[in-house]
Amino acid sequence: MDGPPDDEEATLFDLLERAILGETRHLTRLDVARESGVPLERLNTLWRSLGFTAASTDDDVIFMDADVEALRLLNEVLELGMIDARSEYAIARSMGRSFARLAEWEIAEIAAALTTHQLDVDDATLEGLIAQLLPVTERLQNYAWRRHLVSAAGRLLLRADVTEKGVPMAVGFADIVGFTRQSRRMTGDELTDLVEMFESTVSTIIAGEGGRVIKTIGDEVLFAADDAAIAARIALDLAEGHELNQEFPDVRVGVAYGDVLSHMGDVFGEVVNIASRLTSLAKPGRVLLNRELAELLKEDDAFRVRRSRTTAVKGYARLETWSLKRPRPPLEGADAEREAEKEARREARRVRREELAAEIRSAPADVLEQISERLALPDLPWTGRGDDEDPTP
């Protein structure tokens, strides 16, 4: 718990603290270190990792018996050998951040309900609310945590393809188009409604198809799926959301497949970086894929995958992109023949572009300089030379 509030609010704060935690503060950090057997330096680091304000001096009374018990439990977990001392601070940070967000939301909802119903915030009202809500909320949170444990165990403990490089999976971003511009014209309530609709809709779509929401970041959601087809369905549903419901914002989606490292509920690695770059390249209402995901989907009749442009983005001088769409209705007769001819011409043009790009990249430096001078270009970033450098300004 952070430091106590001002004097005029102290009585009410003490009531809340006692009602929620079941006791009041009566221990110093020296008391906690002695009773738990945890060294003082480690105690302070764990306390800050959980997101709480550390004691300023050894005489500050900000701890309780529950804090001593929590440290003893942590030591028991360490003794089981399932986590090591290097991980305990990361676990504490992750738990602290997750529960801090949850607590902020829960208290904000209670405050909104009190305001809506114009209830006086007196001692009796608060005690009654806490007595009713705390046990139920605690049980629901425990239930949700256990259900997610089962899901995570099925994904991570029972898979045979987990390596040091990570777990093969698809990772995608969906980004609201023009969010900054839109938000400037909105009131606070309108912006809240937009973000709430976006988060609730994308969560429903992702979970409904069998994927996972890794996190939402204002105008963007990061999701993951173990199966390529599931990731593709999620991406298309998100990209088509605005067409089906004009209230849902227009989004663009990028998805990549490969080995991904998971850490404290987040995902890391080159695949995540590529998915982010693909999203920045996608047009509104469209989906872009990396080569690995396109290869997994190209034989699936439920999707239409086509090679798109190779372009330079931050960190990648030549990033291959593939578009993902729903399959077209089947064509017959002359229509089918014309479509086949168009597709053949498109493929021929694509092959020729790749051949020209390869010729340019292999051309001598003096020839490239002559081309640059004739075209009045300062350089030719599209030649692919200097792949180790960032081609974007």
C-alpha positions, 0 to 999 in steps of 0.5 A: 500500500502506498503512503497514507493520505492527508489528515482529513482523509485519514479516518476514511482511508483507515476504514478502507484499509482495515476493511480490505486487508483485515488489519492496519499498519503496525510493522516497520521494514526492520520488523518485516525483515526479521519476522520473514527472514528476508534481507532488508535490501531484497525486501525493499526491491520486492516491495518496489517491484510490486509497485508500492512506495518504499519506506523512507526510514526504518521507523516508518510503520507501513507494513502488516502481518499479511506482508510478512506472510506474502514474503514467506510464501515467496520463499516457499515457491523459491524452495520448490525450485520452479523459479529462481532468484533472478526471476522473482523481481520480474514476477513481482513486477508483472503481478504488480502491474497486472493487479494495479490495473485491475484494482484501478478499474474496479475502484473506478467502476465503484466510484462511477456507480456511487456518483450515478446513484448519488450515494453518500460515501460514509463509513456504513456505505463503504463497509457494506460495499466491501463486505458484499463485493470483496469476497465475490470479486476475489472468487471471480479473479481466482477462477479466471486465473485458474482457467488461464493457467489451464489454457497456458499449460496446454499451450506451453507445457504439452507442446513438443516444438518449444525450443530456445528460440521460442515457440512457433506461433503467429503474432499480429497487430491491429491498428486504428487508422488515423487515431491521433487525428480522430482523438483531437476532435473528440471529447473525453467521453467520446474517446473513452467510448471509442477505446472501449468499443475497440477493445471489447470488439477485438477481444471478442473476435480474437477469443472467439476464433481461438487466439489470445490478446497479448495486450492493448495499447490505446489504439492498437492490439497485439494478439497471438495464435498457435495456428496459422489459419486461426490467425488469418481468420482473426486478421480478416475479421478485424480488418472487415470490422468497419464494413460490418459495423460503421461504429467500429473504427477502420483498422489495418492488420499485420501478421507474421509467423515464426519462433516467438519468445514469451516472457511475463505474458508478453511476446518478443523477437523478430517475428513481433517486429516484422508484424509491427512493420507489416501493420504500418505498411497495410492499407486501411481494411487490409491485411499483410503477412510475412513469407512464412505465414503466407506459405502456410496459408497459400494452399488453404482454400479458405484464404486468398494469398498473393505476393505484394510489394517488397519494400524498405522499412525501419530495420529491414532493407527488403521486407517481403509482404503478402496480402490476405483476402477472402476467396473469390466466388468461383468463376465459370466459362469465359470469366474463369479464362479471363481471370486466369489470363489476368493472373498469369500477366500479374505473375509475369510482371511480378517475376520481371520486377524481381529480375530487374531488381536482381540485375540492378543489385548486381550491377557495378557501382559505376553503372549505378552511379550513372543511373542515379545521375540520369534520374537526378537521384541522390542515391538508390535505396531500392537497390538493396545495397547496404542491407545492414543500414536503415534505409528509411530516414 
